[in-house]
Amino acid sequence: MTGKIVQRTIKNLVAPEAGTRIIWDSELRGFGVRITSAGVVSFILNYRVHGRQRRYKIGRHPEWTAEAARAEAARLKPRIDSEGFDPLQKKQNASGEPTVADLAEEYLVRHAAVNKRPGSLRNDREMVAHIIKPHLGALRLAAVGKRDIETVKSLLKATPYHANRCLSLLSSMFNKGIEWEWATENPVRGIERYHEEPRERWLSAGEIGDFTAALDAYADQNAANALRLLLLTGAREGEVLKADWSQFDLDRAVWTKPSHHTKEKKTEHVPLNDQALAVLRTMKRGDAKGPLFVGRNGKTPRVTLRRPWVAACKAAGLAKAISLKGKRRKITRYKPTLRIHDLRHSFASHLVSNGASLQIVGKLMGHTQMATTQRYAHLADEALREASNIFAGIFASAAKPATKNEEPDAGDGAKGTVQASDS
């Protein structure tokens, strides 16, 4: 959606499945309208001042109309460009010291959006929106102490992995706050993390059958194909969702992942197996161009597989029911017993346990360091042990147990048996 932002633009906005969606104005540079997954609409102004990229929230709709927000943006821009005026800084100064909410917004815009992958950015935004802002957002930075951090940690004790990720995000935020001279101390430093059990979950052969059957029955086969490719290629979710038809050579059966799509920032040439090729060929229509998996707008790539993932896991018996208290009645939600990233682990684990070398698996997975692939070394040991047991079976079958009271024949001495002699 492009063009001048007017009231009709607001009416046509569609909330994203997760995170936020921003529509930029085609005439007034930096002016935009943002909608969250909850449907909250705000007008914003992006600008650069003193070498810093900033994002200022003009106000929410419907308190602000598109015309009023545009007028405010048009009023601010000349002062920003000619005087170096910083409306966000003025807002913070007027309200006193910045709050945790202010730091969180600055961190997301200035650091996370620039340096993190889409999946990590999405996770940061969700933790900020659902955990950090509700429990710490109103506190001034200097007022945040270790007790406040410990309180947030204890609220998440049922999910230790999630709690530790939240502590890491808070620590990163405060470190940036110190770097930007917003804060003087990091209250997260010294807070002990929860113990995390290693995540070794991967689909068994039977679970793969149940999962693929669930995908076959899923209504949105485009999303189902994305999940199939995740399992069949061992690729990361972002790599599959960003995939473009120009990256695939179906005749040579090769997927060329561009460096800006891979975690290691390195171009990868990945051979495709027969099943992955079959999926791609069923998807391709003539001289297909553009993204393999298109989002709701029909143009840009899909950004998440969360809903189809939960639905497929539920249908395959790979999710547990969770009862939540609603306003009027209990609500049942389903939580998968594995992560979507575990499809990648399933791909690697089955290859290694069936005899593929760690070196080959590392290349297929795009690992730049052998140490990363070593997590599957114990599975390689099992494959080698099974191979060794093939000979153990041959040995056991060939060995003939001696018959009781069996007398050796005359030829035994010639076969290496030492015969006793009378002295």
N, C-alpha and C positions, 0 to 999 in steps of 0.2 A: 504494500500500500504506500503510495507516494503522492505528493502534491501538497497544496497549501492546507494547513490544519484549520478546519472550521468545525462548527457544531456537528455537521453531518459526519465528519471523521470520527468524532467521539461515539456517535450512535453505531457506527460500523465496526468498532473495535471488538476483537475477539480475544478473550483472556487465554493465555498460554496454559498448557497442562502443568507447567512448573516454572518457577522463577518469574521473570518479567519480560514484557515485549515493549519496545520503544519504536514509535513512528516519528521520523524527523521531517520537519517542514522543508519544503523545496525552495522557499523564498527567503526565509529568515534563518540564516545559518546558526546552528547550535540550539535552536528552539525545537522542542519535541514534546510529545505526549507519551506517558508511560502507563501501562496497565499491568497489574500483578495477576497471579493465578487466582487470587481471591476476588478479582474484579475491581480493585481500587484504581481509580484513574487520577493521575497527577500531571501537571505541566512542569517541564524542566527546562533549564538552560545550561548547555555545556559551553565552557569557555576556557581560555588559557590566560593566566596572569602570573607574571614573575616566573615564567618557565614551568608553572604547575598547571596540570589539567584539573579542572574543577567542575562539579555538577551542582547546580543550585535549584532547589525545588521552589518554584514560584507559588504553587498552591494546588489544592485538590479541586477536582470537579465533583459536584456542580457548584461549589462555593465560588469557583472561578470559571468563567466561560472561556471558550477558545479565543474570542475577540479580546477580552480583558487580559488574558495571559499573554497573548501576542503583543499587546500594547505595552505591558510591563517589560517583556523581553526586549522590545524595540527601544524602550527608555534606558534600560541598563547597558545594552551593548556599546553605545558610543562612549559611556563613562569607563567601561572596562577597557576598550581599545585605546582611548586617548589618555586617560588618567591612571590606568592600572588599578581601577577600583575593583575590590573583591567583595561582592555581595554576600557570599557565604561566610567570609571572615567577619564581616560586619554583623551578620546575624549571630555568630558565635560570641563576638565581643559584647553585643547587646544583652545576651542572656548570661553573660559571665563565662566561666571556664567551660570548655567543651564537655559534653557528656559522653558516655560509652556509646550511645546511639549515634552521636556525631562522628565519633572515631570509626565506628563500624561502617557507616556510609562512605566515609572518606577512604577507608581501607578497601572496600569493594570496588569503588570507582578507580582509585588511583593505583592500587597494587594488584588486587586479585583479577580484575577484568583485563589487565595488561599482561600479566605473567602466568596466569593459571589456565589449565585446559578447561573446556566447557563443563565437563562433568564435575571437576573440583570446584569451579566457580558456582555451579548450581548448588552443590552441597554447602558451600560457605553461605550463600544467600539464604538457604533454608535454615541453617543453624542460627544465623543472625535474626531472621524473622520470627522463629518459633522458640528459641531458647535465650539468646543473648539479650535481645531488646526487651522481651517481657520481664526478665528477671534482673537485668542490670542496666538497661537502656537509660533510665532517668538519672542515674548516679553521675555526679561530676567525676572526672578522671582521678583527681587527687583524693577523692573520698573512697575509692574502691580499695578494699583491703583483702587480705588472704581469707578472712572469714566469709566474705561475699563469694569468692571463687570456690571455697570449700562447700558452700551452700548449693551452688549450681552443680558441682560435682556430685554431691549426695543425691540430688534430685534425679540424676541419671545413672545411679548405681545399678539399676536393673539391666542396663545396656552398657557395660564397661567399655566396649570398643567405641561406641558413639560418644561416651563421656570423655574418653581420651582425645578423640578428634576435636571435640569442642574446646577442651583445654589447650590443645595445640593452636587452634584458631585464635583463641583469646590471647595466648602468649605472643603469637605473630602480630596481632593487632597492636598490643602494647609496645612491642619492640619497634614497630613502625611509628607509633605515637611518640616514642622517645626520639627516634631519628628525625621526626618532623617538628620536634620541640613542643608537642602538645602535652606530653607527660614526662615525668622525671623518674618513675619507677615502674617495674613490671611486677604486679602483684601475683602473677601466675608462677613466677620463678620460685622453685623450691616445693611446689605442690606435687605430692606423689601421685603418679598415675596408677590406675587400676591394672591388675595383672590381666593379661590377655592370653587366652588359649590360642595356639596356632590354628589358623584356618586351613584345614586340609580337606574341605568338602569337595567331592567331585561325583558326577553322576555315574552310577553303575550301568551295566549294559541294559538291565531291565528298566531302570529309570529313564534311560535314553529312549527306549521304546515307548514308554508312557508319555514322555514329554513330546516326542514327535507326533504321536497320535493326537495329543491335545492341540498341537499346532495345525494338524490337518483339519481339525474341526473348528478352528477359530475363524470368526467371520471376516476379519481383516487379514487377508492373505499377504498383503504387502508387508505388514508388520511381522507376520509369521515368517516370511522369507528372511527378514532381517535377523530374527532369532535363529533361524536355521543356519544362516551364514556365520553367525557368531560361533555356533557349535562346530560347524564343519571346517572352519578356517583357523580357529583359535585367535581371531583378531579381537582387538579391544572395541568396546561399544562405539566410541567416538570415531574410530577408523571406518567401521561399517556404515554408520549414519552419515558420515561425510563423503562416502564413496561416490565417485562419478563414473559414468559409463566410459569416459575416455581413459580411465585407469586400467580397463580390462581388455586383454587380448584373448578372446575365447578360442581362437584357432591354436594358439600356442599354450593355452591354459595357464596364463600368468596374470597376476594382479600386481601392478606397480603402485605402491603406496608412496605418495609424495612426502617429502621430508616434513612439511608443515602439518601433516596429519598424524605423524608417528610420535610416540613419546620420546624416542631417542633423537628426534630431529634429523633423521637419516632416511634417505630414499631406500625402500625395500622392494625387492622383486620376489614375490611369493608364488610358488607353483600351486595350482588349484587341483584338488582331487576330483574324481569323477562326479561325486554327489554334489559338490559345490558348483561344478560346471552345469549339471542338470538343473539346479535351482536357478542359476543365472540365465540359462537358455529359455526356461519357461517364463522368466520375467521380461526378457528383451522383446520389444515389439519393433520390428523393422530397424531403421537406422536410429536407434534410441540415443538421446543425448541428455545431458544434465544429470541431476542426482538420481541414484537408484531408489532412494526412499524419500519421498517428498512430503513436506509438512502440510498443515491445513490450508495454507495459502496457495498450494498447488505449484509453487515455484522454488522455494528454498528448502534445504534438507530438513528432514525430521530431526527434532532435538532430543527426544526421549522415547524409550520403549517401556516405561514404567507400567502403564496400564495393561498392555498385552502380556508383559512378563508376569504380572500378578495373576492375570486370568489364566494363562497357560499353566502356571505352577499349581493353581487351585484345581484345575481340571485334571492334572497329572498326579494329584495327591502329594504334591511337594510344597504345600502351604499349610499353616496352622491357623485356626480360627481364633480371633481375639475379640472379646466383647468390650465395647466402649459405652460409656454413659452419654446418651444424647439428651436433648432438652426435654423430650417427652417419653422416650423409650430407649432401650438398649440397642446399640448398633453393632453389627458383626462385621469385622474387617478381616481380611486374610493376609497373612504375612508369609512370604516364601521362606522355606527352610534353608535356602542357599541364595547367594548373590548372583546377579547376572554375570559378574566377572568370573564366577565359578564355571561357566561354560568354557571359558578359556583354559582353566585348570583341567577340566574334563578332557579336552582335546589333547593336551600335553600328557596327562597321566595315562590315558589309554595307549598312546603311542609308545611311551617309555616302557610300560608294563608288558607290551607285546613285542619288545625287542629293539625298538628304534633307539639309536645312540643319543646320548645327551647332546652331542654336538649338532646332530641333524635337527633334533627338536628345538634346540636353541636358535638355529637359523630360521626355522619355520615360525617361531614365536617372535622373531625380531629382537632377541636378546643381544646386547652388545658385550656383555660380560658373562663369562661362563659361570661365575658364582651365582647369577640369577637362576640359571637352569639347574643348579645343584640341589634345589629343593626337591627335585624329582629323583635324586640319586638312589634313594631307598627302593623306589619302584624298579629301577634298573637292576639293582641287586636281586630282586625277586625274579626278574626275567632271566638273569644269568643262572640263578639257582635252579629254575625250572629246566633250562637248557642242560645244565650239568646233570640233572636227575634223569634225563633221557639215557645217558650212559649208565647211570646207576641201575636203571631198569634192565638194560641189556646185560649188565654184569650179573644181576640177580637171576635173570632167566638162564644165562649160560652156566652158572655155577651148579654142579650136580652134588647133592649131599651124599656123603659116603654111606654105603650100605653096611649094616652091622655084620660083623664077622666075615666081611668080604676078603678073600685071599687075593693078593696080587698075582698076576700071571707072570710067566717067565720073561715076558718082554718088558716088564716094568723097569728093570734095571737099566735098559738101554734108553729109557725116557727120562733118566735123571734121578731115579730112585736109588739110594744107597742101600745095598743089601748087607745084612749082617753076616759075618763068617765065624766059623768055630776057630778058636785059638788053640 
